[in-house]
């Protein structure tokens, strides 16, 4: 007896979907306002992914493919509900914003985890709020980076953009997110308002400039081996660059730690399965 191709495809789809559903919910929650909207977004993406499953290449990684569908669903369906037009001036979010603001507030900027001075006092919801204040194109790339811990190449596959675009957007997203984090912390009374003018980084030494311009890529280990060694050698002899790099790494680690702790509703999976079955049973 020949196997039903629809049933076979359904079994394959469910097997591929199940391991990424919780992660998809966390990503959707970072893009939406609340758990109900996040669940609806995942359910819509699941239905769209099932309808387009014939376009999935067998053997290819499923998660980037499904996350691309989810991202597109958010853009097409949810933008009309939740989009806020944000004008971004990168002059408003300079490099090393938190590092310099910490110094202005007399908070420590060295040690193994200096950003914990701020992050331990902020709730997960507050960090999510800061993330959602980013313009959409930066919010999406930051969510994939901090929550899903995806590489530049994987993010590029999800968003269907060149790796260079991911690199540029992520650099800007990090700068903007640091500013938003401090603002949310001020609003919640976690820190007091600090008036500070972020100084322009003095790059009077060639080694400092080489290292500083590669800060993000070095922290993400996205440089060639020779360039990684070049930066690493400089950090061993430059105390200022070493402190700045350690602080930035601490911010990334602490933001990621906050955002990756997502509580998935207990019956989330069963609700997604029921709604998918109901849609498939309905008229085409």
C-alpha positions as CSV (number, residue, x, y, z in Angstrom):
1,X,0.0,0.0,0.0
2,X,1.4,3.4,-1.0
3,X,2.0,5.8,1.9
4,X,-0.2,8.9,1.8
5,X,2.2,11.7,0.7
6,X,0.2,14.4,2.6
7,X,0.4,12.3,5.8
8,X,4.1,11.7,5.2
9,X,4.8,15.4,4.7
10,X,2.8,16.2,7.8
11,X,4.8,13.8,9.9
12,X,8.1,15.2,8.6
13,X,6.9,18.8,9.1
14,X,5.9,18.1,12.7
15,X,9.2,16.4,13.4
16,X,11.2,19.4,12.1
17,X,8.9,21.9,13.8
18,X,8.8,20.5,17.3
19,X,12.4,21.1,18.3
20,X,12.3,24.8,17.3
21,X,8.8,25.8,18.6
22,X,9.9,27.0,22.0
23,X,12.7,29.1,20.4
24,X,10.2,30.5,17.9
25,X,7.9,31.6,20.7
26,X,10.8,33.4,22.4
27,X,11.8,35.1,19.2
28,X,8.1,36.0,18.5
29,X,7.8,37.4,22.1
30,X,10.7,39.7,21.4
31,X,8.9,41.1,18.3
32,X,5.5,41.5,19.8
33,X,4.0,43.1,22.9
34,X,2.8,40.1,24.9
35,X,2.5,36.3,25.1
36,X,-0.9,36.2,23.4
37,X,0.4,38.1,20.4
38,X,3.6,36.0,20.3
39,X,1.5,32.8,20.3
40,X,-0.7,34.1,17.5
41,X,2.4,35.0,15.5
42,X,3.9,31.6,15.9
43,X,0.6,29.9,15.0
44,X,0.3,32.1,11.8
45,X,3.9,31.3,10.9
46,X,3.3,27.6,11.5
47,X,0.3,27.6,9.1
48,X,2.2,29.6,6.5
49,X,5.2,27.3,6.8
50,X,3.0,24.2,6.4
51,X,1.4,25.7,3.3
52,X,4.8,26.4,1.8
53,X,6.5,23.3,3.1
54,X,7.0,22.0,-0.5
55,X,9.5,24.8,-0.9
56,X,11.7,23.6,1.9
57,X,14.8,21.7,0.7
58,X,15.1,18.3,2.3
59,X,18.2,18.1,4.4
60,X,18.6,21.9,4.8
61,X,18.5,23.4,8.3
62,X,14.9,23.9,9.2
63,X,15.2,26.6,11.9
64,X,16.5,29.4,9.6
65,X,13.8,28.5,7.1
66,X,11.0,28.6,9.7
67,X,12.3,31.7,11.3
68,X,12.3,33.4,7.9
69,X,8.7,32.5,7.5
70,X,8.0,33.8,11.0
71,X,9.8,37.1,10.3
72,X,7.9,37.6,7.1
73,X,4.6,36.9,8.9
74,X,5.5,39.6,11.4
75,X,6.4,42.1,8.7
76,X,3.2,41.5,6.7
77,X,0.6,40.9,9.3
78,X,1.8,42.5,12.5
79,X,3.5,45.7,11.3
80,X,0.1,47.3,10.7
81,X,-0.9,46.7,14.3
82,X,2.3,47.5,16.2
83,X,4.6,49.5,14.0
84,X,5.9,52.8,15.5
85,X,7.7,55.1,13.2
86,X,11.1,55.8,14.7
87,X,13.6,58.3,13.3
88,X,17.1,57.1,14.2
89,X,20.1,59.3,14.4
90,X,23.2,57.3,15.1
91,X,24.7,60.4,16.6
92,X,22.2,59.8,19.4
93,X,23.7,56.4,20.2
94,X,27.5,56.6,20.2
95,X,29.9,53.7,20.6
96,X,30.5,52.6,24.2
97,X,27.4,54.3,25.4
98,X,27.0,52.2,28.6
99,X,30.7,52.2,29.3
100,X,30.9,55.9,29.3
101,X,27.6,56.4,31.1
102,X,28.8,54.0,33.8
103,X,31.9,56.1,34.3
104,X,29.9,59.3,34.5
105,X,27.7,57.7,37.1
106,X,30.7,56.4,39.1
107,X,29.8,52.8,38.5
108,X,32.6,50.3,38.1
109,X,33.6,49.5,34.5
110,X,36.1,46.8,35.2
111,X,36.0,43.3,36.7
112,X,34.6,40.0,35.4
113,X,31.1,41.2,34.8
114,X,30.7,45.0,35.3
115,X,27.4,45.2,33.4
116,X,25.8,43.1,36.2
117,X,25.6,46.3,38.2
118,X,22.8,47.3,35.9
119,X,21.4,44.1,34.5
120,X,20.9,42.3,37.8
121,X,18.5,45.1,38.9
122,X,16.5,45.1,35.6
123,X,13.7,42.6,35.0
124,X,13.5,40.5,32.0
125,X,10.4,42.5,30.9
126,X,12.4,45.7,31.2
127,X,15.1,44.4,28.9
128,X,12.5,43.2,26.5
129,X,11.0,46.6,26.5
130,X,14.3,48.1,25.6
131,X,14.7,45.7,22.7
132,X,11.2,46.5,21.4
133,X,12.0,50.2,21.4
134,X,14.5,49.6,18.6
135,X,13.4,50.4,15.0
136,X,12.1,47.2,13.4
137,X,15.1,46.3,11.2
138,X,17.4,46.6,14.2
139,X,15.0,44.9,16.6
140,X,14.8,41.8,14.4
141,X,18.5,41.4,14.0
142,X,19.1,42.0,17.7
143,X,16.5,39.4,18.7
144,X,18.1,36.8,16.4
145,X,21.5,37.6,17.8
146,X,20.8,37.9,21.5
147,X,17.9,35.5,22.0
148,X,18.7,32.8,19.4
149,X,22.5,33.2,19.5
150,X,22.7,32.9,15.7
151,X,25.8,33.6,13.7
152,X,26.0,36.4,11.2
153,X,25.5,33.8,8.4
154,X,22.5,32.2,10.0
155,X,20.9,35.6,10.6
156,X,21.5,36.5,7.0
157,X,19.8,33.3,5.9
158,X,16.7,34.1,8.1
159,X,16.4,37.7,6.8
160,X,17.5,36.8,3.3
161,X,20.1,39.7,3.2
162,X,23.9,39.7,2.7
163,X,26.1,39.0,5.7
164,X,27.5,42.5,5.4
165,X,24.0,43.9,6.0
166,X,23.7,41.8,9.1
167,X,27.0,43.1,10.3
168,X,26.1,46.7,9.8
169,X,22.6,46.4,11.3
170,X,23.8,44.5,14.3
171,X,26.5,47.1,15.0
172,X,23.9,49.8,15.0
173,X,21.4,47.7,17.0
174,X,24.0,47.2,19.8
175,X,24.6,50.9,20.1
176,X,20.9,51.8,20.1
177,X,20.1,49.0,22.6
178,X,22.6,50.2,25.1
179,X,21.0,53.6,25.0
180,X,17.5,52.2,25.3
181,X,18.6,49.9,28.2
182,X,19.8,52.9,30.2
183,X,16.6,54.9,29.5
184,X,14.4,52.0,30.6
185,X,16.5,51.7,33.8
186,X,16.0,55.4,34.4
187,X,12.2,55.1,33.9
188,X,12.0,52.2,36.3
189,X,14.1,53.9,39.0
190,X,16.9,51.4,38.7
191,X,19.4,54.2,38.1
192,X,19.4,57.9,38.5
193,X,19.5,60.2,35.5
194,X,23.0,61.1,34.4
195,X,23.8,64.0,32.2
196,X,26.8,63.1,30.2
197,X,28.4,63.9,26.9
198,X,29.9,60.8,25.5
199,X,33.5,61.7,24.5
200,X,34.8,60.9,21.1
201,X,37.1,57.9,21.4
202,X,40.7,59.0,21.1
203,X,42.4,56.8,18.5
204,X,45.8,58.4,18.4
205,X,47.6,55.0,18.3
206,X,47.3,52.8,15.2
207,X,46.9,49.7,17.4
208,X,43.9,51.2,19.2
209,X,42.2,52.1,16.0
210,X,42.7,48.6,14.5
211,X,41.3,47.0,17.6
212,X,38.4,49.5,18.2
213,X,37.1,49.3,14.6
214,X,36.9,45.5,14.9
215,X,35.3,45.4,18.4
216,X,32.0,43.8,17.4
217,X,33.5,41.2,15.0
218,X,36.2,40.3,17.5
219,X,33.7,39.7,20.3
220,X,31.7,37.5,18.0
221,X,34.8,35.7,16.7
222,X,33.8,36.8,13.2
223,X,37.3,37.8,12.1
224,X,39.9,35.8,10.2
225,X,42.5,34.1,12.4
226,X,45.2,36.6,11.6
227,X,42.9,39.5,12.5
228,X,41.8,37.9,15.7
229,X,45.5,37.5,16.7
230,X,46.2,41.2,15.8
231,X,43.4,42.4,18.1
232,X,44.3,39.9,20.8
233,X,47.9,41.0,20.8
234,X,46.9,44.6,21.1
235,X,44.5,43.9,24.1
236,X,47.4,42.3,25.9
237,X,49.3,45.6,26.0
238,X,46.5,48.3,26.0
239,X,44.7,48.6,29.3
240,X,42.1,51.0,27.9
241,X,41.0,48.9,25.0
242,X,41.1,45.8,27.2
243,X,38.7,47.4,29.6
244,X,36.4,48.6,26.9
245,X,36.3,45.2,25.2
246,X,35.7,43.4,28.5
247,X,32.8,45.7,29.3
248,X,31.1,45.2,25.9
249,X,31.4,41.5,26.2
250,X,29.8,41.7,29.7
251,X,26.9,43.7,28.3
252,X,26.3,41.1,25.5
253,X,26.5,38.2,27.9
254,X,24.1,39.8,30.4
255,X,21.5,40.9,27.9
256,X,21.6,37.5,26.3
257,X,21.2,35.9,29.7
258,X,18.1,38.0,30.4
259,X,16.4,37.5,27.1
260,X,17.0,33.8,26.7
261,X,15.1,33.0,29.9
262,X,11.7,32.8,28.3
263,X,8.8,31.0,30.0
264,X,6.9,29.2,27.4
265,X,3.2,28.6,28.3
266,X,2.6,25.0,29.3
267,X,-0.1,24.3,26.7
268,X,1.5,26.4,23.9
269,X,2.4,23.4,21.8
270,X,-1.0,21.8,22.0
271,X,-2.7,25.0,21.0
272,X,-0.5,25.5,18.0
273,X,-1.2,21.9,16.9
274,X,-5.0,22.3,17.4
275,X,-5.1,25.5,15.4
276,X,-3.0,24.1,12.6
277,X,-5.3,21.0,12.4
278,X,-8.4,23.2,12.4
279,X,-7.0,25.4,9.6
280,X,-6.0,22.4,7.5
281,X,-9.5,20.9,8.0
282,X,-11.2,24.1,6.9
283,X,-12.0,25.1,3.3
284,X,-9.0,25.9,1.2
